[in-house]
Amino acid sequence: MTTRRSRPGRPRHVPDSGTTSPRDQILDAASRLFVSQGFAATSTREIADMVGIRQASLYYHFAGKDEILGELLRRSVRPTTDKVEKILNRVPPLDFETALYLLVLVDVRTLADVPHNVGMLYQLPDVAKCEVYDEFRNEHAELAAHYADLASEVASKTVRATVSRKQLGDLLIQQVEGVINMRTEDPDRRIPCREAWAIAATCLRICDVPQEKIDAAAPIAIDLLPQFIDDKVVEPA
């Protein structure tokens, strides 16, 4: 009786810790390829090869690369939107300045934690129009609305008379998403604490919040931050 020898599998280019799910391995490989060589230039076969699985196995988890990108983009927003209620419950009552400062810090860290800076791909033309990205666009709009809600509570009368609620929310989320541009040249770049604090303070200044209120909100928000996220934003050496 002969023993059938198993065929060697494809070489695995994505480290497998033994605990990472195949779905997450696919997402990690796809994010690397999408950022390094472009979304349009990346095929599902290349993604499968990088993970070390067959292309058919990839389709068991995702319908195609559009669905993969949609999930990657949602992961650049969802961790922040999921924490908004907790933020409001943790800050002192009616302390909207601290709530906004803390929301910015949490969002900066979400964007800093997105593997390979895949958030930069949300500007692709297809993301703005294809139905497969509706869920991401809805979650992004929800986050902008949270910014608008807090901004409308802290903004001066002059700002509220000049800028609509929605415009104010959009201005703040665009300010925070500057983190994506900061990581463009080096997708693995870590964001120093002082840069995160500066972004948060800038968002409050856009709302015309007095400096003394910013100074009061900052230490409370910074002290609360460890309750919300694993900190990849580090003090400069």
Secondary structure, 3 states (H helix, E strand, C coil): CCCCCCCCCCCCCCCCCCCCCHHHHHHHHHHHHHHHHCCCCCCHHHHHHHHCCCHHHHHHHCCCHHHHHHHHHHCCCHHHHCCHHHHHHHCCCCCHHHHHHHHHHHHHHHHHHCHHHHHHHHHCHHHHCCHHHHHHHHHHHHHHHHHHHHHHHHCCHHHHHHCCHHHHHHHHHHHHCHHHHHCCCCCCCCCCHHHHHHHHHHHHHHCCCCHHHHHHHHHHHHHHHHHCCCCCCCCCC
